[in-house]
Amino acid sequence: MIDEQECIFDVVRKKYVVLTKEEWVRQQLIHYLINKKNIPVSLLSVEKQILVGGRKRRYDLVVYKNDLPWMIVECKEEAETLHDAVLQQVLSYTSVMKVKFVCLSNGKQVFCYDIQNSSWFEGFPDYV
């Protein structure tokens, strides 16, 4: 418990964090990426601050490949619809982080955009 709030252990940050509805989704995706997509935990980055257009922002999840950002994931709680504002939020991060994939998830749905091929697909790309 942190300040009387339920917590969950984050294997990436190696600490307990408050278990919000969005954090639940983020943690489920982290474990999916590690256990099903075989992405090493050492290549995941969670909730780091970046500057976008001179403003401080915090991304949800970034996957690295060959020491470069490869995929950025924007997490929303399950009840939230993945609407255009969510897409615009994560796309703004690509001005700073040149990734190959942009993904949106509310835990029930995962949509990824392949920037190089300008195409959408459901689920996460394979990490090969």
N, C-alpha and C positions, 0 to 999 in steps of 0.2 A: 504494500500500500504506500502511496505517496500522497500526503495531505488527505488521507482517508479516501483516496480514490483507487479503484482497482487498477492493477498494472499488469503488463505482459513483458516478458523478456525479449529484447530485440537482439538477434544473433549477429546482426551487422554492427550495430552501435555498441554491442556488448554491455548492455545495461537495461534496467527496467524502465519502461516508459508508461505514462498514463494510457489506459485502454479506452480511447474514444472510439466512436463508430468508424471514423476514417482510419484510425490506427489499426483496428481489427482487419479492415480490408488490406491495408498495406502489409501487415504481418502475414496474412494468408498468401498474398502475392509473392512476398519474399520467399516463403517456404516452397511455394510452387516452382518458382524460378530455380531455386537451389536443388530441390528434390526431383522435379520432373523435366526441367530444361537443362539440368547439369551445369548451371552457372556457379562457379566457385564463389563462396561468400566474400572472399577477399576482393572480388571485382564488382561488388555492389556498394553503392553509396546512398545514404538515406538522409533526407532533410538537411541538405547543405545550403548555405546562403550563397546567392549569386547576385550580381548587379545586372539588371535589365533596364536599359534606357535611363541609367542613373538612379534607379530605384532598387532597393533591397527586396529580393524575392527569395523564396525557399522552395526548391523542388522536392517532390516526394521521393523519387527513386531514380537512380541512374545506374545503368549497367555499362561497365567498361570492357573494351576488347582491344588488345594490342596497345594498352596504355592510353587509349582515347575513349571519350564517351561514345557509346554505340547505340544505346536506347535510353529514352527518358520516359518515365511512367508517371502519369498524374492519377492519383487515387482520390476517389470520392466515397462517401458512405453509401451503403446499399440502397437507401431510400432516395438518393439523389439521381436525377436523370443526367445522362451524359449529353448535355446540350452544347450549343455553339460556343457559349462563354467558356466552358471547360476546355474546349479545343483551342480557342484563342489564347487562353492562359498558358497552356503547355507549348503552343507554337511560338509564343513570345520568348520562351526560354531557348529556342533554337537559334535566335540571333546571337546568343552567347556560346551555346554548346552545339557544335556541329555534329549531330547524331544521324544515324542511318534510319532509325525508327522512332516514332512518337506514338505512345500508347496511352489509352484512357481506360480506366476500369472503375466500376463501382462494386466489384466483387462478384456480381452476377453476370456482367458482360465485360468483355475485353475487346477493344477495337484498336488496331494498330495501323499506322500509316507508314508505308515504305517511301521515304522522301525521294530516293534516287529513281524509283519506278513510278512515282506519283499514283500509288494504288493503296486502297484500304483492304484489310482482311480482318477476320475475327481470330482471336487468340494471339499468342505471342510467337514471334519468329523463332526458328531453331538457332541455337547458339553453337555454330560449328566453326 
